Amino acid sequence: MVTIKKDVVCIGGGIMSVTLAKLIQELDPNINITIYEKLSSCALESTQSINNAGTGHAGFCELNYTPLNKRKEVNIERALKINREFEVSLQFWSFLARKYKAFKPKSFITQVPHISFVKGEKDISFLKKRYEALSKTLSFKGMEFSRNKETIKKWAPLIDVKSKDEVAMTKYEYGSDVDFESLSHEMLKILSKSKKFSVHTDNEIKSISQKKDQTWNIKIFNIKTKDTFLVNAKFIFIGAGGSTIHLLQKVTLKIK
Ligand SMILES: Cc1cc2nc3c(=O)[nH]c(=O)nc-3n(C[C@H](O)[C@H](O)[C@H](O)COP(=O)(O)OP(=O)(O)OC[C@H]3O[C@@H](n4cnc5c(N)ncnc54)[C@H](O)[C@@H]3O)c2cc1C
C-alpha cells in the first residue's frame, strides 16, 4: 500500500476542519495541510445552512447560557465567555476580509437582532434579572427589555401575543446570522490558493493508529475508485462531526 506523507490531516470537511486549516495556514504557510471528506463536497453535514439555525452564538439570546444559581441569581459568566469567543471569530473573519479580496463576509454574515421571548411571571422575572445583569457589562450594553405588547409586536411582528398573556422580550440589535456552509466555502476558496493545501472529497477515513515515532497512520477508502490507501501525518484533527466519537473509539495508541 502506498503511503502519502503530510504534516496535518483534517478529517471531515465541515466548518471546524476548514477553520483550523485556515488558522494553521495563517500561522505557517509552509505547513502541508490536507482535508479528507467522505461526501462529494465539503460542508454538507451539520455545517450545511439548512441543517443548523445559523445564529452566531454570542450569548445575546441563548437563555441556557445564563443559568440561575442556588441563590436564584443569574450567573452570566458563560454568556460573557461565549460572547468573547464569538468576538474572536468576528476578528478572525474581518482579518481574512482585509487580507484576501476573494473572502466576502457579505456572503455568510448578516446583522440580525437577537431576541428572547418569554411568557408567565416566573420566566419574566428570570429574563428581567438576566437583562439587568448583562446590560451592565460592556459586551451587552444596549440590550433592551420590554413587557409592553406594542413594543414586542414592533420587535417581532410574527409573534402572536394574546391580550391575556403576560409576556416579556429582550432585544440586542447587533446579533448575527451566520451561514456556516458559505463561510466554509469562502475559507476553502482562499485556502486553495496555496499549493500546500488540498481537499479530497469522496474519501472516507476508516481507521487511525499512532506509530512509535508519534506520527499517525490513517487508512482511507476512496469511495469512487474503491481504492484503500495509507496517509502518514505528523498531526491529525478529527472534525468528523457526529462520527468523531466512532473514529476516536477506533484509534490505536502506542503508549510507551
Ligand atoms: C439542528 C442544529 C442547529 C444548530 N444551530 C446552530 C446555530 O444556530 N449556531 C451555531 O453556531 N451552531 C449551530 N449548530 C451547530 C453547528 O451546526 C455545528 O457545531 C457545526 O456545523 C459543526 O461543524 P463540524 O465541522 O464539527 O461538523 P460537520 O459539519 O458535521 O462536519 C463533519 C464532516 O465530517 C465528515 N465525515 C464524517 N465522518 C468522516 C470520515 N470517517 N471520513 C471523512 N469524513 C468524514 C462529514 O461528512 C462532514 O462533512 C446547530 C446544529 C444543529 C444540528
The ligand as an SDF file (V2000), in Angstrom:
LIG
                    3D

 53 58  0  0  0  0  0  0  0  0999 V2000
  -30.2510   21.4800   14.4570 C   0  0  0  0  0  0  0  0  0  0  0  0
  -28.9470   22.2160   14.6470 C   0  0  0  0  0  0  0  0  0  0  0  0
  -28.9650   23.5880   14.8610 C   0  0  0  0  0  0  0  0  0  0  0  0
  -27.7680   24.2920   15.0650 C   0  0  0  0  0  0  0  0  0  0  0  0
  -27.8060   25.6420   15.2210 N   0  0  0  0  0  0  0  0  0  0  0  0
  -26.6480   26.3320   15.3530 C   0  0  0  0  0  0  0  0  0  0  0  0
  -26.6490   27.7440   15.4460 C   0  0  0  0  0  0  0  0  0  0  0  0
  -27.6880   28.3730   15.3830 O   0  0  0  0  0  0  0  0  0  0  0  0
  -25.4650   28.3930   15.6040 N   0  0  0  0  0  0  0  0  0  0  0  0
  -24.2730   27.7160   15.6650 C   0  0  0  0  0  0  0  0  0  0  0  0
  -23.2240   28.3490   15.8130 O   0  0  0  0  0  0  0  0  0  0  0  0
  -24.2450   26.3690   15.5820 N   0  0  0  0  0  0  0  0  0  0  0  0
  -25.3950   25.6770   15.4140 C   0  0  0  0  0  0  0  0  0  0  0  0
  -25.3720   24.3170   15.3130 N   0  0  0  0  0  0  0  0  0  0  0  0
  -24.0750   23.6460   15.4640 C   0  0  0  0  0  0  0  0  0  0  0  0
  -23.2390   23.7210   14.1900 C   0  0  0  0  0  0  0  0  0  0  0  0
  -24.0120   23.4680   13.0510 O   0  0  0  0  0  0  0  0  0  0  0  0
  -22.1590   22.6600   14.3360 C   0  0  0  0  0  0  0  0  0  0  0  0
  -21.4870   22.8490   15.5760 O   0  0  0  0  0  0  0  0  0  0  0  0
  -21.1100   22.7490   13.2450 C   0  0  0  0  0  0  0  0  0  0  0  0
  -21.6830   22.8020   11.9650 O   0  0  0  0  0  0  0  0  0  0  0  0
  -20.2380   21.5170   13.3800 C   0  0  0  0  0  0  0  0  0  0  0  0
  -19.2530   21.5660   12.3970 O   0  0  0  0  0  0  0  0  0  0  0  0
  -18.2430   20.3720   12.2640 P   0  0  0  0  0  0  0  0  0  0  0  0
  -17.2470   20.7560   11.2380 O   0  0  0  0  0  0  0  0  0  0  0  0
  -17.7620   19.9580   13.6040 O   0  0  0  0  0  0  0  0  0  0  0  0
  -19.1440   19.1230   11.7820 O   0  0  0  0  0  0  0  0  0  0  0  0
  -19.8770   18.8050   10.4030 P   0  0  0  0  0  0  0  0  0  0  0  0
  -20.3680   20.0000    9.6980 O   0  0  0  0  0  0  0  0  0  0  0  0
  -20.8740   17.7270   10.7170 O   0  0  0  0  0  0  0  0  0  0  0  0
  -18.6930   18.1970    9.5230 O   0  0  0  0  0  0  0  0  0  0  0  0
  -18.1870   16.9060    9.7320 C   0  0  0  0  0  0  0  0  0  0  0  0
  -17.7660   16.3710    8.3660 C   0  0  0  0  0  0  0  0  0  0  0  0
  -17.0360   15.1810    8.5640 O   0  0  0  0  0  0  0  0  0  0  0  0
  -17.3800   14.2890    7.5210 C   0  0  0  0  0  0  0  0  0  0  0  0
  -17.0260   12.9380    7.9800 N   0  0  0  0  0  0  0  0  0  0  0  0
  -17.6280   12.2170    8.9700 C   0  0  0  0  0  0  0  0  0  0  0  0
  -17.0090   11.0380    9.1210 N   0  0  0  0  0  0  0  0  0  0  0  0
  -15.9850   11.0200    8.2230 C   0  0  0  0  0  0  0  0  0  0  0  0
  -14.9880   10.0520    7.8920 C   0  0  0  0  0  0  0  0  0  0  0  0
  -14.9150    8.8550    8.5250 N   0  0  0  0  0  0  0  0  0  0  0  0
  -14.1120   10.3240    6.8960 N   0  0  0  0  0  0  0  0  0  0  0  0
  -14.1580   11.5370    6.2450 C   0  0  0  0  0  0  0  0  0  0  0  0
  -15.0970   12.4760    6.5160 N   0  0  0  0  0  0  0  0  0  0  0  0
  -15.9950   12.2210    7.4900 C   0  0  0  0  0  0  0  0  0  0  0  0
  -18.8650   14.5250    7.3290 C   0  0  0  0  0  0  0  0  0  0  0  0
  -19.3230   14.0670    6.0670 O   0  0  0  0  0  0  0  0  0  0  0  0
  -18.9480   16.0270    7.4690 C   0  0  0  0  0  0  0  0  0  0  0  0
  -18.8140   16.7170    6.2410 O   0  0  0  0  0  0  0  0  0  0  0  0
  -26.5360   23.5940   15.0830 C   0  0  0  0  0  0  0  0  0  0  0  0
  -26.5170   22.2120   14.8520 C   0  0  0  0  0  0  0  0  0  0  0  0
  -27.7020   21.5220   14.6190 C   0  0  0  0  0  0  0  0  0  0  0  0
  -27.6430   20.0490   14.3450 C   0  0  0  0  0  0  0  0  0  0  0  0
  1  2  1  0
  2  3  1  0
  2 52  2  0
  3  4  2  0
  4  5  1  0
  4 50  1  0
  5  6  2  0
  6  7  1  0
  6 13  1  0
  7  8  2  0
  7  9  1  0
  9 10  1  0
 10 11  2  0
 10 12  1  0
 12 13  2  0
 13 14  1  0
 14 15  1  0
 14 50  1  0
 15 16  1  0
 16 17  1  0
 16 18  1  0
 18 19  1  0
 18 20  1  0
 20 21  1  0
 20 22  1  0
 22 23  1  0
 23 24  1  0
 24 25  2  0
 24 26  1  0
 24 27  1  0
 27 28  1  0
 28 29  2  0
 28 30  1  0
 28 31  1  0
 31 32  1  0
 32 33  1  0
 33 34  1  0
 33 48  1  0
 34 35  1  0
 35 36  1  0
 35 46  1  0
 36 37  1  0
 36 45  1  0
 37 38  2  0
 38 39  1  0
 39 40  1  0
 39 45  2  0
 40 41  1  0
 40 42  2  0
 42 43  1  0
 43 44  2  0
 44 45  1  0
 46 47  1  0
 46 48  1  0
 48 49  1  0
 50 51  2  0
 51 52  1  0
 52 53  1  0
M  END
$$$$
